[in-house]
Amino acid sequence: MSDPVSYDALRHIADSWGLLAMVVLFATFVGWTFRKGSRQRLDDAANMIFRDGADEKAD
């Protein structure tokens, strides 16, 4: 049988610190997307499916 004290402790940690961790990760991902200098890379990624092999630079 599982110990109910450990379940309550884990539930408390998940409710408080887990929520805080998810909010911090969400803010980090949103901030990373809108950081300065990322516009060109994001535009390239968005339009990549419309290019064919002839448009790419030859190395």
C-alpha positions in Angstrom: 0.0 0.0 0.0 1.1 3.5 -0.7 1.8 5.9 2.1 -0.9 8.7 2.2 1.6 11.2 3.6 3.9 10.9 0.6 0.9 11.3 -1.7 -0.3 14.4 0.0 3.3 15.9 -0.1 3.7 15.1 -3.8 0.3 16.5 -4.5 1.1 19.8 -2.7 4.4 20.1 -4.6 2.7 19.4 -7.9 0.0 22.0 -7.2 2.3 24.8 -6.1 5.8 24.3 -7.6 4.6 22.4 -10.7 2.3 25.3 -11.6 5.1 27.8 -11.1 7.4 25.7 -13.3 4.9 25.5 -16.1 4.3 29.3 -16.0 8.0 29.9 -16.1 8.5 27.5 -19.0 5.6 29.1 -20.9 6.9 32.6 -20.4 10.4 31.4 -21.5 9.0 29.8 -24.7 7.0 32.9 -25.6 9.9 35.2 -24.9 12.2 33.0 -27.0 9.8 33.2 -29.9 9.6 37.0 -29.8 13.2 37.8 -29.0 15.1 40.3 -31.1 16.7 38.9 -34.2 14.5 35.8 -34.6 12.1 37.2 -37.2 14.2 36.0 -40.2 14.6 32.5 -38.9 10.9 32.2 -38.1 9.9 33.6 -41.5 12.2 31.1 -43.2 10.8 28.2 -41.2 7.2 29.3 -42.0 7.9 29.5 -45.7 10.1 26.4 -46.0 7.2 24.2 -47.2 6.6 26.5 -50.2 10.1 26.2 -51.6 11.3 23.5 -53.9 14.8 22.1 -54.3 15.7 24.6 -57.0 15.4 27.6 -54.8 18.0 26.5 -52.3 21.6 27.6 -52.4 24.2 25.2 -53.8 27.2 24.6 -51.5 
